[in-house]
Amino acid sequence: IDKQKGFVQLSSIIHNNNNNNNNNNRRLKSDYLLTINALDNQYKLSVNCYLKIHFIRRHQLIPKFLSSSIYNIDLPEIQYHSGRIRQRLFQIIALLDNHVYDKKLEVRYRFVDSNQHFIINRQTGYIAAKQPLNPYTIYEFQVQAFTVAHQDDILSDGNENDHDDENSYQGKWRIVSPRKILPIKIRILPMISLNKSLLSTIDSTINIDLLKTTEVGTTILHLGLNNRYNNTQWFIMIGHIRYTRYFHVDFQTGHLILIRPIEELIHQINLIELRINVTNDWINMNTIKVIIRIINNQIPIIEFSQTDYYSSISKNIPIGAEIARLTIENPSDDCIYSIDSVEKIKSYDLFRINTYTGSITVSNSLVNSQNHKHLLKIIYRCEHNYHIAHTNLHINILDEKN
């Protein structure tokens, strides 16, 4: 840290490890919590602030396709008058490491080469036909997936040399991962060959409770289980992208999969309604309504019951006397209390805190103290998750006559 300006930089040890591909950098922790002290020597004042740093390793940013090494699908023929040109057909999905998801970290998609038959939505991976698809034809192409970060959200390590046009997308995003490629092979079936039998019965409304901590990539529902006659079925999700971007339904199996952390929505909504069309002939459709209720099962936030505590004491109070006991909401066994900073440096010599109970006691005589008011900042710090709760204790020292 620059002691005059407060700029924080990575140490040369980390830089050298990265540049030399040294395996030592693998032993670096993913998360760091730094306590930074600002001191005014003239007025004998000090204050602490906290900086949380999270290291993301390059391999965590590489997207992984849900599909295997090649994606084989069957599609019915599409004619000009079918109404299905430029409508969603199926979706290609690639996921990130569960520990690096962020609202400003996203996967983008594109065709490797120009494609005259299909178009792809670069943000969602949905693929549609842009012209008729002929029966008994096989179409093959490749899709790229790569991760982009918001310019101000993840600091660069200087190893990003990709000058793709995505870098200049409104000046906000830059590519932060290698490109992964998935070959696609589509077989077009003639409409006459499709099974016109009735669809298997599927409940029109399905209710699901989904935990907030559910990991990305989890299958939360299998809609294809009710296919009693083993007919060819296709599943197409419809609805607004605001919610469909969090879920993916497999075009051929009906697996409903979580593809973004659901906790991003927890403060906006707790009930999501998805609509999924099911068909075996692309003429008759069953629409399934999936209602997802988000359950918040995370550990409650640790915090003090008050932002400020006040205590008035006599200057003749005996050493060791308790003057306050701070209480924490939802305490944890591996968290401790401490006096983090004081308004006046001499206050450090007068008071102490029990690290496990939060009891504040007098540690030195107050008789000769020149200051009648003291302000202590108390923190409750948890090493396992780097959580910090803080509060202020205002102490007023009274003369005997008061």
Order of alpha helices (4+ residues) and beta strands (2+ residues): alpha-beta-beta-beta-beta-beta-beta-beta-beta-beta-beta-beta-beta-beta-beta-beta-alpha-beta-beta-beta-beta-beta-beta-beta-beta-beta-beta-beta-beta-beta
